[in-house]
Amino acid sequence: MAKPSGKKPSDLERGITTWADKGLAKYLEDSDLAAELVDWLHEETNLSKALLRLAVKILATLVSTVARKGGSWLGKIAAQRLETALESLPFYEKIIVALDKLTANLDRELAGKQEVKDILAGRRPPHDTEYAKTLTLELQMQIRQLQGLDELSNQVADGFLSIEGLLNPQPPLQLRMITETSENRFYFGAQKVPFVGRDDEISEVTGFLHGDGDFLWWLVAGPGGLGKSRLALEVCLRHGFAWRAGFFSPDDPFDDWGHWQPEQPTLLVADYASTQPKDLRGMVLALAQRNDLQFPVRMLLLERDAEGPWYSDFTGAGGDRHIIADASHGPAKALAPFGEDALWAILQSFLEGSPAKQPDRGKILTALKQIDPDARPLFASFLGDSLANGRDPRDWDRQRLIVDVLDREKKKHWEPAEVTEKDMHLLALATMTAGIDLEHLSGIEAANLIPDESGFSADRYRVISGRPATETLAALEPDILGELFVLEHLKPAHKADTTRAETLRIAAWNRNPFGMGAFLDRAAMDFPDHETLRLLHEVADSDKFQRSVWSMVAANLIGYYGNAGDIAAARALYDALEKLAAKHPEEPALREPQARGAALMQYLYEQNGDEGTCRRFEKKVKSDPELEAMVRALLDTLPPTEDGKGKE
C-alpha cells in the first residue's frame, strides 16, 4: 500500500468503499462491536487503544456513511476533513494494513470471537461508564487527549494536533450515566434494570437514523416509567462510534444551529420536550432549512404526550408548521406496554441473590397488572425491589408500592448518612425545579427551610439524589419516584400545617417557572388525587412569565382532575384561572389557557351527564363572546362524550 502522503482522495475512497462492501460497516456502526474491533487492532498493531479509538471513530463515520449511501461518497468538505484527520494519524499505514488483513478474512479474525458472537446474538456486555464517556467526546477533545501518548514524538504530535483547525465547535452532549447505583438504582442512567423487550423499537430508531434527509426529527411518546429515556440511552450507546450521540438541552451554551457543521453524523436527544417547545422549534427550523450539512443530523424528542399545548408551541403556525412537518420522520412513536416475559425478566433481576422466596409468576404478574395496568418496566422494578426485601404486595396500589420503595431508601441509605430534614427540603425543591446550580444555593429564599452554604453537605445530597452534587443539585429521579417523594414529604401533618409546602412552592416558582410547571403537570398526571397537589397548584402571580406558565399548566390540571373524577377540584382551578385572566386583561396570552380550561369544564359536565350545571356554565361562557368563540373551536378538537352526543 502506498504511503499516506502519496495517496489521492480517490485511493482513500476506494479503500473505504471496499471495507464497507466487505461487511466492516456492521462492526463500526455498533459501539460494542467497534470496541471489539479496537481490541483486535490493539493486539494486531500494538498501538494504544486511545489512538485506535480515534482512528476507528473516524473510520466508522466514513465507512457507515458510504455503506448507507450505497457506495456514494461524502461531500467534498466532509471527505477532505476526515481524510486529512485519518491520514494525519501516526502509524496510519499500520492501521490500514491491519484493516485490509481483517476484511480479507473477517469471519475468522473477528466474527469468530466469542464476545462478538454474544453481541450479535443479543447478549450485550454491561456498558462501562468510562468507555461510554468517550462516545460523546468531540473529535477535537479526543485529539487533545492523545497529546501525552508516549508513541507520539513532539514533532508528530504538533502536526497531528494541527488538524483541530479543520474542525469546529460542537454542541455539548451527555449520556447521563451514573455509577452510584446503590443509592439510585431506578434511574435510567444507572442501567441497573436490564434492557429487555425493546428490540423492535431499537430497530425503528435505527431506521430513523438511517432515513433519507440531511436533517430529521422524531417524537417518542409514552407514560412516565415506560422507558423512553432508557431506550434513547441504549441507542446512543450502540451507535456512539458511527454517530456522535447524546442528550442535550437548549439551555446549554450552544445556539449556532444556522451555521454549525457536524464533524460526524449527530443524534441530539431532547428529553422533557414539553419544557422547551419554542427553543426546540427554533432549532428544528434552523436545521431543517440548511442545505449545507456535511453529515446527517437527527433529533429525537422524548415526552409523555404526543399532543397538547406544548406540541402546538413546538410546531408553530403558518409556514413554520410546514417546514417542521416536512422535516419529521413521521407520526410520533407511541411506546407499547411491556409483555409478560420482559416484565418477568426485570422482576427476576431484582430477585437474583435475594434470600426472598421465589414468587409464583402468575400471581405476581397479576398483582403487577393491578398495580400498573400500563405494564411499565419501572413498576416491575419497584415491585421486584419490594419482593427482594421480603415485602408482600398483595392488595397494594401504585402509590403504596412507591411509598414502600421510598421508605426503604430512607432506612437503608438516608438514615445511616444522617440526612437532615433540611436536606430533604432541598431535594424536594430541586425536584420541583428540575435541579439547582450549586452556585445559586445561597440566593434561594426559603425561610431557612434548606441548608445554607455552611450547612450543605455534598456527600449527604449525593446519597439522597444518587447523583454527584459538586456543580448541580439533581432532582430525584425517576420522575414518578421524585413526584411522590415531594407530595409525601410536603404533606401537612394537620390542616394548619401548610407552611413548608407554601414556602417551597413559592421558592420553586421564583427559581424556575418552567421546571415547576413541568413538575406540577407530571405530578398531577400521575397522582391527581393526592392532597398535597391542592397546595402546590395555587396561583403563581409574581410576574408575567410565572402567570403564563401557571395558566398553561392549570388548564392541563383541569383535565387530569376531571379524568380522576374530581370535578370540584377541576372547577376550583378553572375559577382561579378565570380570575387571573380577568386581573390581567393586558396579557392576552392568559386567554388561551382560560379557553382550554372552559372547554374542558364544559366537556366534563357533558361527560358526567350534569346538564343543569353544564347549561349554567355555557351561559357564563356566552357572556364573553371572545371566550365563547375560542371555546367552540377547542370543543371541536375533543373526542365525543361517552353518551355519543358530542358537542353542539
Secondary structure, DSSP 8 states (H G I E B T S, - for coil): ---GGG--HHHHHHHHHHHHHTTHHHHHHSHHHHHHHHHHHHHHH---HHHHHHHHHHHHHHHHHHHHTTT----HHHHHHHHHHHHTSTTHHHHHHHHHHHHHTHIIIIITSHHHHHHHTT------HHHHHHHHS-HHHHHHHGGG-TT--HHHHHHHHGGGGG-------B----S-TTT-TTSGGG--S---S-HHHHHHHHHHHTSSSSEEEEEEE--TTSSHHHHHHHHHHHTTTTSEEEE--TTSS---TTT---SS-EEEEESSGGGSHHHHHHHHHHHHT-S--SS-EEEEEEES-SSSHHHHHHH-SHHHHHHHHHTB-SS-EE-----HHHHHHHHHHHHTT--S----HHHHHHHHHHH-TT--HHHHHHHHHHHHTT---TT--HHHHHHHHHHHHIIIIITTTT--HHHHHHHHHHHHTT-EEGGGGGG--STT-S--TTT--HHHHHHHHSS--SSEE---SSHHHHHHHHHHHT--SSTT--HHHHHHHHHHHHH-HHHHHHHHHHHHHH-TT-TTHHHHTS---SSHHHHHHHHHHHHHHHHHHHHTT-HHHHHHHHHHHHHHHHH-TT-GGGHHHHHHHHHHHHHHHHHTT-HHHHHHHHHHHHTSHHHHHHHHHHHTTS---TTS----
